[in-house]
Amino acid sequence: MIKVVRGNPTPEELAAALAVVRARAAAAAALPSGAAAAKDSWADPARIAGSRVPHPGPAAWTRTYWPS
């Protein structure tokens, strides 16, 4: 059961949201049991860090995570 908590969606908006939920549920059901879900590349730390390694020095701690 889906319940709208806020707002006043049109029937078309509600149908679109329900279609997305049903498509995701169908895709999850289509996976064989025990199969690992595909990793999302958005959450991959290598996307942010890349291959750059900070060089040692007095301000090296500022370059440990975000590449500049």
N, C-alpha and C positions, 0 to 999 in steps of 0.2 A: 504494500500500500504506500502510496506517495501522498504527502501532505504538504501543501503550500503554507509556509509559516509567515512569510512577508510578501508584500506586493500583490498585484492583481494581474497575473499573466493572462494573455489572450489564449483562446483554445489552440491557436497555431503554435504559440510559444510552449505551451504545456505539452503538446504533441511532439514537438521537436526535442524537448528535454526527455520525454519518455522514450523516444526512439533511440537516443544516445544511451540511456540506461539499459534498454533491452539489447542493443547491439553489443555493449560491453559484457553483459551477462552471457550472451550467446557465444562471444569469443572466449570467455573464460571457461564455459562449459565444453567448448570444442577441444580444449587442450587435453591430452591424455593424462590420466591420473599419475602423479609423481613427476610430471614434466615441469621443469623450471620455467618460470615466466621469463620473457625476454627482458634483458636489462635496458633500462631507459638511458639513452645517451645523455640526457639532460642532467642526470645525477652523477655522471662520471667525473671524478675529480681531475682526471687527465685533461678534460675539456678546458678547465680553468688554468691549471698549472702548466700544461704543455710539457716541454722537455727541458725548460730552463732550470738550472740549478743555481741558487744564490751563491755568490762568491763570498768568502770570508772577509770580515772587516768590521769596523766599529758599528756600522748600521745594518749588518747582515740580518738582524732579527726583523727589520722592517720589510725585507724582501722574501721572507720565508713562505708566504702563501700567495699573495696577489702579484702577478707579474706586472712590471711597469713598462 
